[in-house]
Amino acid sequence: QSSLTNSDIIFVKLHAPWEVLGKYAELMNVRMPFRRKIYYLHRRYKFMNRIEKQISRFRGWLPRKPMKLDKETLPDLEENDCYTAPFSQQRIHHFIIHNKDTFFNNATRSRIVHHILQRVKYEEGKNKIGLNRLLSNGSYEAAFPLHEGSYRSKNSIRTHGAENHRHLLYECWASWGVWYKYQPLDLVRRYFGEKIGLYFAWLGWYTGMLFPAAFIGLFVFLYGVTTLNHCQVSKEVCQATDIIMCPICDKYCPFMRLSDSCVYAKVTHLFDNGATVFFAVFMAVWATVFLEFWKRRRAVIAYDWDLIDWEEEEEEIRPQFEAKYSKKERMNPISGKPEPYQAFADKCSRLIVSASGIFFMICVVIAAVFGIVIYRVVTVSTFAAFKWALIRNNSQVATTGTAVCINFCIIMLLNVLYEKVALFLTNLEQPRTESEWENSFTLKMFLFQFVNLNSSTFYIAFFLGRFTGHPGAYLRLINRWRLEECHPSGCLIDLCMQMGIIMVLKQTWNNFMELGYPLIQNWWTRRKLRQEYGTQRKTNFPQWEKDYNLQPMNAYGLFDEYLEMILQFGFTTIFVAAFPLAPLLALLNNIIEIRLDAYKFVTQWRRPLASRAKDIGIWYGILEGIGILSVITNAFVIAVTSDFIPRLVYAYKYGPCAGQGEAGQKCMVGYVNASLSVFLVSDFENRSEPTSNGSEFSGSPLKYCRYRDYRDPPHSPVPYGYTLQFWHVLAARLAFIIVFEHLVFCIKHLISYLIPDLPKDLRDRMRREKYLIQEMMYEAELERLQKERKERKKNGKSYHNEWP
């Protein structure tokens, strides 16, 4: 049928009759419902019964399950309450068939039709097979299943019911009014297929698991707020009007009182307090618990959706692979047919080139970070000599803030480049199948994006202010620029700013691009149609015309959705010791993200092809890798970036309570003075010497200034050499890293060992179902034979040796 808006476009609508559906459902081993499930109560222990009674009594005081969707609005999804078996036309009488038109749902029908189209030969020749090839060579512009009508209705869903499943999904899932409700996952699976259903199940599970992490993170922050007035260190910083700090940059930076950094010291305490170590351990354990319980949740979903025994069929070879290696063939051990073959030497050489490309791109990221470092070093002096007093007095914060914003812009620009490079390298590797191509591309894009997003954060956390030297002997970049120092109150404030700004900007930008871009494109298409055909004519368009004007799903499927969430998971766990509010920001974003994605799938995109999947694929391994990395980084953040270890060493070894085994606030008296070293102003290098002589503080030129380090005074036998306290702190830092990592890894492994992948009740249900299915199949067959026997007797026919 020709398009109403463009006569050059012709739509071909495909419909599969019952006979075709039945035949291919049998070939594809599609599982269909054949008998209602029989639930049984297993034996409960008295103790468990008592606990359940107490919980139910407590629930009586709470609202009645406000997060659950109203069951009256949801349809009775028969396949979830029935035992299923691979469809067979010979045993068709076993299956529950009320209506042949609705027995196979729309997602299954579209999957069967796509299966047929992928295998149809359209022209003579060995490789002239399949719909994908026709799409790639431009014979067809698009191929998509149709939505089930409009997602809007004049009538309320409560009074008139849903007009179709799309309308129901919009009201119960994609609407902002149900943001606090659980997702109707069974309905999502029925409409979009198992692969998309699993993504939303994982996203919902991750969001739910963020609640305890966000609560504890907020508690750590509030603990910092409540203990702020009792913190001895910030008190001493605020009262230190007589301590004059050395300039933090060459020439233009002035001497400053330590008390000027009072605000920064207080803000640092909000994030770096006694509860931070506990929170870092909690988050490492949380990441493990999240992954282990997701395994269990996935097993329950796989059971409910009949994915336990489902195995991916042998994939077709990619056309590009076939075209490249069609001259060499060898026998496929599974199908027994000859197929194109890639030599080992060719495969290795391609992988080496691809790995070199990845390494080069990572070097480009490091070069970009190096550029940001130079920017920070140069602009500190520029801002210190600025005309405006506000910027001049807060030169370091202004430098950090602008550097983070520039860094964010570079991140977004490099992301565009990375996608093209990742595509080129993946195609260069020539993966054999689509899933191999997808896994290879996913790994490259994740590595690029992860390094791109986190490299500057790693620099601030572990390198900023670590290798600056000391006044009079500063280490310089290209023997010109003095390396950047930490603020007098520490480097943690820079790390907090970096994480906060990047996380908020990245999530805002992603949400805009995810929803705003297709919204604008669809609005522009509708506007052109209104101008050409009028509003009335547009409403009469057939469904295929309306769907064609929607945006196609991303070329890489769910890749962008998963990547965004996995990178966010990295932000939430890797540097959480420096920014306890990260889980809260992630939670707020994800509550919006679920409804944004739902709205986009239901209203803005063409209906994607329903496909099956057992789990979230390669992303699970990446999540495990991030969980391991987070333990190491948090150990280093606490030991190296924060002042937790130096304070402990002072409290137990050098403070007023030394040797008494105490570490209260009174034991921290004198810590600030003990953590600062003395420098003789006349020892400054010519290029470092500040323009002011510090006479504004005491009326006469300054003789000494202080700086953050553990070094001997200028008049000691070894001027500016490391003190014993420095070595004590260094040893304590290394010991903490080793103890923290081993302790947390032990807890993680213990938890993963104690939590089984399959819940016990699910294992029992699976065993019972297997037993019952065998019984039912036997009974159904027996019943059929007995019916046949009775019919034969009625007709006066009798056969000898008949069973039973």
N, C-alpha and C positions, 0 to 999 in steps of 0.2 A: 504494500500500500504506500502511495506517495505521501510525503510530508505535507501538511497544510501550510507550513511556513516557508518551505524550500523544496521546490519540485525536483531538485537534483538528488535529494535524499529519499531513499526508498526503504521502508521498514519491512522486515520479514519476520512475522510472528510464528513461532513454533509451538505446537501443542502435541503432547505425547498421549495416545490413547491407552486405555487400561491394559490391553494385551502387551504393548511395548513396555509399559512400566513394570508389569509383572515379570516379563522375561528378563529385563535388565536388573531388576531388584534381586532376582535369584542369582544372576551372574555376579553381581557386585556384593553379594552376601549382606544385603540391607536387613537389619534386624527389625522386626515388626511385632506388635503386641498380640499375644495369643491366649492369655489367661490372667485373670485378676490376681494380684499378689495376696498371699495369706500371711498376715502378720501374727506373730506369737510372742507372748511375754516370757522372757527368760527369767530364771531364778534370781531374785534380788537378795542381797544380804541385809540383815536387820539394820546394821549401821547406816547403809546407804539409804534405806527407807526412811530412817529417822532424819537424815540430812535433807532428803527431798521434801519431807513434811515441813521442816523449818524454813526451807527456801520458798516453798509455796505460800506459807503464812506471811513471810516477808514481802512476797510479790503482791499480796492482797492490798498492801498499803500503796503500791505504785500504780501508775496508770496502766490500763490494759493493753500491753504490747503496742505502744504508739508507732513503732517503727515498721510494723508488719502491714502489708497491703491488705485492703479489704478483699476477702476471698470471693465475695459476691460479684465483684467487677472482673475477676480473672476467670478465664474459661477452664473447664475441667480437662487438663491435658492427660488424656487416657493412657498414653504410652509410659507415663511416669508411675502409674499405679498397676502396671501389668508386667508379667514376665514376658520377655521377648525372645525370639529365636530367628535365625536367618530365614527369610521368606522363601517359601517353596510352593510352586503351583500344584504339585502333586498332593501336598498336605494343606491345601488352601482352606479346607473345612476346619482346621485347627485354629485359624486366626480369627480375631474379632473384627468382622467387616460389617459395619452398619450401613455404610454408603461407599460405593466404589470410587466416587468422585473425590471424597475427602479422606480415604484410607491412607494414601500417600500425601503427606503435607506438602506445601509449596516448596519448602527448602529441599526436601528429598526429590521432588519432581524435577526441580531445576538442576540438581546434582546429577540425576540420571540422564537428562537431556544433554548436559555438558559432557558427560562421560561418552555418550554416543558421538557427539560432534567432534570430540578430540580424536576419535578413531576412524572417522569416515574418510575414504580416499576421494579426493575431488578431481584428480587428474591422473593420467597414466604416468607412472614413474615411481621409483622406490621411495622417495621422500615427500611425495605430494599428499600428505596426510594431515588432517587435523585443523581445527578452527584457529588455534593460536598462530599457525603458519599463515592463514588467510588474513588474520588481523595484522601480523607483522609485515606482510608484503603489500598492505593497503587495499586488498580486495573488499574488506569490510572495515568500516570506521569504528564500530563498537559492537559489543555483544554483552547483554546484561539481562538478568531476570527482572520482571516487572514488580513494582510495589503493588500492594493489595488495595489500591485506591487512595483517596485523599487522607491526610493525617488530621484534617480539621473537620468539624461537624457543627451544624447549627444547634443540634440537640445535645443536652448534657449526658455524659456517660452514666451518671447515677440514675437518671430517669428513663432514658431510652436505650441504654447499653451501648457497647462499641459497635461502630459500623463495620470495622474490619480490624485485623490484628495490628496494622500500622497505626490506626487511630487509637487503639488500646495502648500500644507501646508509647505513643506520644503523651497520652494522659497519665499513665501510671509510671512512666520511666523518664521521658525526656522533658517533662514539664518542671519548671522551677519550684512549683508548689509542693513537690514530693521529694525535695532535696534530703530530707531526714529519713526517708523510707528505705527499706531494703529493696534491692533491684529484683524485678521478676525474671530471674535468670533462665527459667525454663521457657518462658515466652520469647526471650531474646534468642535462645538456642533454636527454638522452633522457627523463628522468622529469619535469622541471619546465619544459622549453622553453628556447629560446635566450636570452630576455631575462634570466631568473634565472641561467642558465649564465654569461652575460657578466658579471653582477655579481660572481659568485664568482671568475671568471677575473681580473677587475680587482682584486678584494680580495686574491687570492693573489699577483698580480704586485706590487701595492703593498707587501704584507708582505715579499715576497722582496727588493724593492729597498730596504727599510728596514734590512736587515742591514748593508751597508757604511756607511750614514749613522749607525746606532747604534754601530757599532764605532769610527768616527772620533770621534763625540761623546764616547764613553767614554774614548777615548785623550786627547782635549783635557782632560777632567776629571781623568784620572789624571796628565797632564802638570802640571796645576795642583797636584795633591797632592804630586808628587815635587819640584817646584821651590819648594814653599812655604817651606822653611827658607832658601832662597837669595834670596828676594824682598826686595830692599832696601827697598821701600816699606812692606811689612807689618812688617819689622824696625824701621823708624824709628817707625811708629805705636805698636808695642808698647813701645818704649824711651822714648817721649815723655812721661815722667812730669812734666816741668816745663812742658809746654804746656797751658794751661788754655783750654778752649773755651767760647764764649758759650752761654747757654741756648738750647735749640731751641724753646721756647715761652714765652709770657708768664707772669710772676709765679712759678708753682709749679715750673717746671723749674729745676734747680740748675745752677751751673757744673760742668763735668766735665773730668777729665783726658783728653787725647787717648788715652792708653794704655788707658783703660777700653773703647775700641772695638777693642781688639786682635783679639778673636774675629771681629768683623764684617769687619775688614780681611783676615783670613786666609780667611774664607769667600768674600769677594768675589774674591780671587785665584784660587780654584778655578774660577770661571767667567770671570773677566776677566783672561786672561793672554796671552802672546805668540802662542798658537796659535788664539785666538778669530777673528782676521781671516781666517786661512787657512780655518777651519771655515765662516765665513760665505760665502766665495767657493765653497767646496766644495759647500755646501748649495744655493746658487743654481744652480750647474752641475748638481747632482744632480737638482733639480726638472725641469730641461730634459731631461736624459738619461732620467729616468723617463717623461716624457710622450712623448718621441720613440720610445723602445723599446716603450712601450705601443702606439703606432700600429702598429709592426711586429708585435707580439704579436697585436693585434686582427686584423691582416690575415691572419695564419696561422690564427687561430681561425675567421675569416669564411670562409676557403677550405675548411678541414676540415669546417665545418658548413654549407657550401653557401649562404653569405650574400653572396658577392661580387656576384652579379647580381641579388640580391633587392631589390626596390623595394617600399616600403609602398604598398598600394593606396589609391585615393581614399577618404578617411575619410568616414564618415557625419556629417551635421550634428548637433550637440548638440540634444536635444529642447527645452531652454530657449531656445536661439537661434531655433529653428524657431517656437516659440510666440510669441516676442517680435516677430519680423520676418516673420510669415507673410503680412501684407498686401502687402508690397513683394517683388517677384520679379524676377530677371533670369536670363539663360541662363548655365549653367555651361559654360565653354569646353572642359572635358575630357569631361564626360558628355553635353553637349548638351541637358540637361534644365533646365527652370526651377526655381530654388531661392530661398529667402528671401535678402534682401539688406539689409546694414546700410549706411546712408548715411555718407559720409566725415565730415560735420559731427558726426553722432551718435557715431561712433567716436572722433574727436578729443576731444570734450567728455568722454566717459567716461574716456579715457586721462589727461586733465588732472586730473580728480577723483581717479583712482586714484593718480597720481603725487603729488598733494597729500596723500593719505592716507598714502602711504609716508613722505613728508617729515615729516609730523606725528608718526608713530610713531618715526622716528629722533630727532626732538626730544625725545620722551618718554624715550628711552634716555639721551640726553645729560643730561636733567633728573635721571634716576636717578643718573648718574655724579656730577653736581653735588651731589646729596644725600649721596653717599658721601664726597665731598671735604669737605663741611661736617662730616660725622660725624668724619672723621679730624682735622680742625682742632680741633674741640671736645674730642674725647676724649684728645688728646695731653696737654692740661693736666690733665684729670681723672685719667688714669693716673699722671701725674707727682706728683699729690698723694695717691696711693692709700696705704692703710695697710700693705699687704703690700710688703715690701722688694723681693721678686722682681719684682713688676709695676712698682713705682716705679722700679727701676733699669733695667728694659727697657721703658720706656713706649712707645718708638717701634715696637719689634717687636710688642708687644701690640696697639697701634693697627692696624698693618698686618695682622696675623693675623685680628683680629676683623672688620676692614673687608672683607677678602677673603671671609670666611665669609658675612657679611651680603650682600655683592655677589653671591655664588653663589646665595643664596636669592632675591634680587631677579631674577636671570637666569632661574631656573626658573619663578618666578611670571609674569614677563613673557612667557615662551615660550608659556604657555597662552593669554594674551591675543592674542599675535601670530598664532597659528593661526586664531583666529576672525576677526581683522581681515583677514588675508591671504585667507581664504575669501570674506569679504564683498566685498573690493576686486576679486578675480578674477571673481566672479560679476557684479559691477557692470560690468566691462569687456565682458561677453557675448562670450567667445571663440567662434569658429565651430565648431571641432572639439575633440575630447577632447585631442589632442596639443597644440594651441594653449593650451587651458586648463591642461594639466599643466605646460607650459613657463613660462607666466605665473605660476602658483602657486609653482613651484619657485624662480623668480628672486626673488619677493617674500620667501618664507620664508628663502631663503639670506641675502638682504640684512639682514632683521630679525635673524636668529640671529647672523650674523657681527658686526654692529654691537653687538648685545647682549652677545656673549661677549667681544669684543675692545676695546670702548670704554674700560673702566677700565684695561686693560693699556696702551693708547695714552696715557692720561693719565699713568700712572706712568712710562712710558718717556720721554715727551717734554715733559711739563709740570711734573711734580713737582719742586719746588725750583728751577725756572728763573726764576720771576718773583716772588721773595720780597722783593726789595730788599736792604737790609743793616741791621745793628744801628743803631738810632737813626732809621732811616727805612724801616721795614717796610711793604710793600704789604699792604693789608687787604681782606678780603671784606666788602662792605657797610659799609665803614669801621668794622668791629667785630672780626672774627676775623683774626688774623695767618695768612697762608698757610703751609702746611706746608713745612718745610725737609727737605733730605736728611740722612741720617745722616752724621756726620763721615767715615765711610769710603766715602761715595758712595750713589747711588740704585739701583745695580744689584742690591743685596741685596733691595730692595723688589720689583723686577721679577721676580727669581728666585722669591721667595715667592709672588707673585701667580700666576705661570705654573704652578709646581709644584702649589699647592693646587687651583687651578681645574681643571687637567688631570686630576689624580688623582680629584677629587670628581666631575667631569663624566663621566669614563669609567666610574667605579664605579656612578654613578646610572643611566647609560644601559644598562649591562649588566644591572643589576637590573630595570629597567623592561622591557627587551627579553625577558628570559627569566623573571624572577621573577613578573611580572604574569600572563602566560598560564599559567604553571605553577600558580599559586595558583587562578586561575579554573577550570582543568581539574580540579584536585584537588577543588575544592568541588563541581563537577558530578558527578564520580565518586563522591564521598562521599554525595551526595543519592541517586544511583542505587543505591548499595550498601544504603543504609538502606531504600529502597522495594522493591527487587527481589532483594536478596541477591547475593553474589559469583558464584554459579554461573549465575544467570539472565543477569547482565550479560555474562559471557564469550560467551554464545550470541547476542548482539545481531548483526544483519547489519552489513555494512561501512558502509552509508549511515547507519545509526543511530549508529555509533561516530564517523564523520566529522562528523556534524551536531553532536555534543557537543563537538567541538574548536573552537578559536577561529578566526574568519575572518581572512584576511590583512588587513593595514592597508588602510584605504580608499584611500590614496594609493599603493598598490603598494610599490615598493622605495624610495620617497622618503625615509623615515626612516633606512633603512640607508645610503643614499648620503650624506644630509645629515650624519649622524654622522661618517662617514669623511672627508668633504670639510672639515668644521670642524676635525677632528683634523689633516688635512694642512696647514691654515692655521696651527695652533698649532706644528706641527713645522717649518715653514719661515719664518714671518713674523718671530718674535722668537728665532730659534734662536741668534743671537749672544749673547743674554743667558742662555740656558738650554740648553747643549749636550746635556743628558741627555734632552731632549724626544723625539728619535727613538727612544731606547732604551725610554722609557715607552710610546711609540706602538707599537713592535714587540711588546713584551710583551702589550699590550692586544689587538693584532690577532691574535696567535696564539690567544688565548682567543676573540676575536670570531668567527673563522672557524668554530670548532667550536660556539660558542653559536648562531650563525645557522643552521648546518647542523642542529643538534639541534632548533631551533625549527621549521624548515621540515619536517623529517621526522616529528617526533613531536607537536608542540603545535598546529600550524596545519592547517586543512583544505588539501587539495591545491589550489594556485592554478592558474588556467587557463594552459596553456602558450601563450606568445605569442612572436613573433619580433621580433628587433631586430638592427641591424647594428653598433651601438656603444652607448656609455653616454649618448648624447644631449647635452643642454645642459650636463651636468656637466663635459664635457671643456673647454668654453669657460671655465667657472668656474675649473677647475684652472689653465688658462693665465693667467687674470687674477690668481690668488693667487700664481703663480710670479713675475709681473712686480712685484706689490706687495711680495713678500718681498725683492727686491733693494733696493728703495727703503728699506724699514723697517730692514733690517739695516745699510745704509749709515749711517742716522741713529742707530741704537743704538750702533754702534761710535764714530761721530764725536761724538755729543751725550751719550749716557747713560754710556758707559764712560769711563775715564780714559786710554784708549789714546793719544789725540792730545795732551792736555796733557803726558803723560810723554815722548812723542817730541820735542815742542817743547823741553822742558826738557833732555833728553839732548843734543840737537844745538845748542841755542842758549844755554842758561843754565847748564847743569851743569858739572862738572869737566872733561868731555871736549868742551866747546863748541869748534867749529871744527876738530875732529880727525877727524870722520867716523866716530866710533864710537858705539855705543849699548848697551854691556854693563851689568851690574848696578852696576859701580863708577861708571858715569856717572850713576846715579840718586841718588847721595849728596846729601843736602840737599833732595831733591824735596819732601818733606812740608812742611818749613819754608817753601819758596818758594811752595807752593800755598795757604798760609794768610795772611790779612791780619790787621792789628792794629786793635783797637777800644778807644777810651777809655771805661771803664765809666761815667764821669760823664755821657757823652753819651746814655745810655739815655732813652727817653721814659718818662713817669710810668707809663703802663699796661703797659710792657714790663719795667720794673725788677724784677729778681728779689727774692724775699723774703730770700734769704741774700746776704751781702756777700762771700762767698768767703774768709772769714778762716780756714776750716778747712784750707786748702791751705798757707798760709805764716805763719799766726798774725796777720796784719794784713789789712785789707780790700784786695781786688784793685783794682789801678789799670787793668790792661789784660787783655783776653781776645782769643782768636783765632777766626776764622770762615773758611769755605771761599769764597774769591773772590780775584780779582786787583785789589785796590784800594790806593790810596795810604794811608800812615799818617795819623793824625788831625792831626799838626802840620805836614803838608806845605802848600804854597801852595793847593792845591785838595784839602781833606780828603775822603777816601773817593771820589776820582775814579778812573776806570779807569786801570790801568798799561799800559805798552807791551806787556807780556807777555800781557795779556788780548786785545789786538788781534791779536797773533801767533797765539795759540791759536784765536781765532775764524776768522782767515783760513785756518789749517791745517785746521780742521774743514770749512769750505766747500769747500776744494780737495780734501780726501779724499772727500767725498760725490760730487763731480763725477767725479773720477778712478775711484773704486770703481764707480759706476753705469755709466759708459761702458765700463770694462774688462769688467765682468761681462756687460753686455748684448751686447758684441761677442763674448765667448766663447759666450754662449747662442745667438746667431744663427749663429755659425760651426758649432757642434755641430748645430743643427737643420738647417743646410744640408748638412752632411757626411753625416748619417744619413738614408738614403732611407726613405720610408714603407713601401716594399715590399722585403723581403729578396730578393737576386738569385736565390737558388735557388727561392724561391716564384714569382717572375716567370717563370722558365724552366719550372717545373712547370705553371703556368697556361697558358703558350703551348703546351707539349707536350700537355697534356690537351685543349685546344681542337682541336689537330691530330688527335690520336688519336680523339676523339669523332666527328669528321667521318668519319674512316676507318672506324671501327667501325660507325657508322650505315649507311654505304654498303655495307660488307661484309655486315651483318646483312640489309639489304634485298635484296641480291643473292642471298644464301643462301636467303632465303624464296622468291624468285621461281624459283630453280632447283629447290627442293623441289616447288613447285606444278607446275612443268613436268614433273618426273619422275612425279608422281602422275597427271597428265593422260595421259602416255604409257602408264602402267600400265593405266589405265582405258580405253585405246584411243581417247582423244579427242586430236585434234591441231588446233591453230589456226594459221592463217597470220599472217604479219607479227608474230610474237611476239618480245618482247625479254626476255632476250638470246638 
